Amino acid sequence: MQRRVIGDGRALLTRFTAGLPSAARQMTSTSAKEDLKIVHDEANMEFYIKLGRHKAYLQYDILDPQTQAVDLQHTVVPEAFRGQGIAKVLAKEVFEHFIGQDREMKLTCWYLKKYYKDNPLPEYTAKVIPS
């Protein structure tokens, strides 16, 4: 199984824990000693961030084996960590990753559609497959 750390979110941990309820902040405190990282687990077609015993993740599938276009299917953030920008960080990293690989993306996930609408960058528009 190949996993690559593709982003470092160390500065995000402070922002994540600042707005969390004390129970979630306490759960995250053990993670504070570790770097918060975005990992690409290619074998499971998933990008994720470990959040203590939990993880936020974005899953995809290969839409077209010939072109290697991907279907970005869904993004999940544990309830205690919602509203802290974690999904946005994952979305940005995934868009940048696949654009860097010159791969087209179909946006099935409602959150990724929203992210794209809120960030209509030309490099995104060039790679997003219209619905």
N, C-alpha and C positions, 0 to 999 in steps of 0.2 A: 504494500500500500504506500503510495507516494503522497507525502504531505509537505507542503511548502509554506513557510511563514511569508506572507507577502506584504504585511503592513504592521506597523508598530503603533499601538494606540495608548501608550503609556500615559500621555497627557489626558486621555479621555477618562481614565479611571476616576480621577478627582471629580470631573464633571458628572460622571454617572452616579457616584455615591453621594454627592452633595444634595441632590434632590430626592433621594430615596427615603422611604420610611426606615426607622431605626433597625427593624428586623432585617431588611434587605441590606442596609449599610453594614450591619454586623456580619451578615453572610458573606459580603464582598470583602470584608477586611482581611481575610486570609489571602485573597487574590491580590491585595494591594502590594504584597511582597513580590509578586510575580509581574512580569510585563503583560499587559493586555495586548494580545496579538490577533491579527486576522490570519487564519490558516486556510489554505486551499487544499482540500482533500479530494484530489482528482479521482481516486478510485470510487468514491461515493458521490461524486459530482456535487460537492458542497463547499461553501465558504463558511467559516464559523469563527466566533469569538467565544472563548471560555469565560464564564462569569461565575467563578466559584464552582459549585456543583452543577451549575446550569450552563447552557450555551445558547447563544443567538446564532441563527444560521440562515443561509440563503441557498436553496437547492435549485439545480438546473438539470436539463437533459439535453442530449444531442438531438437536434431537430433534423439535421441533414448530414449523414455521415460523409457525403462527398465534399460539401462546402465547410463542414464542421460548424455550421450555424447552431446556436443554442437556444433553448426555450428556458427562460428564467421563470421558474414555476411558482415558487413562494418563498416568503421571508417570514421567519418566526423569531420573536423576541419574548423571553419569559416575562410574565405579567409584572413582576416586581421591578423590571428594568425598562418598561415601556415609557415612552415620552422623554427619553434621555438622549436621543439622537443616534442610537446604536444601529437601527435599521438604515438610517441615512448613510452612516459610515460604511456599512456592508454594501449598500447599493452603489455608492461612489466607487468603491474598490473593485467591485465586480464589473461595472461599466468600463472602468479604466483597464482592467485586466483583458477583457475580451476585445476592446478597441485596440489595445497594444498587440494583440494577436491577429488583428484584421479579420475578426469574426463577426458575423451578423448576429443580432439578438432579437428574439421574439419575446415580448413582455406579456406573460400570462398572469403574473402576480399583480394584484390591484395596487399594492404599495409601490412596486417598481413603475407602474404606469403613472402614478401620482408623482413619484420622484422625477421621472422623465418630463412630465408636464411642467413641473416646477423648475427644471433645469434644462431648458431647450437648447443645449449647446450644439453647435454645428457638427462636432465630432460624434455626438450621440445620434443626431438625426441621420447622419450618413450610415450608421450601422444598425439602427433599430428597424426591424421589419414592420411595415405598416399593418395594423390589424384589419 
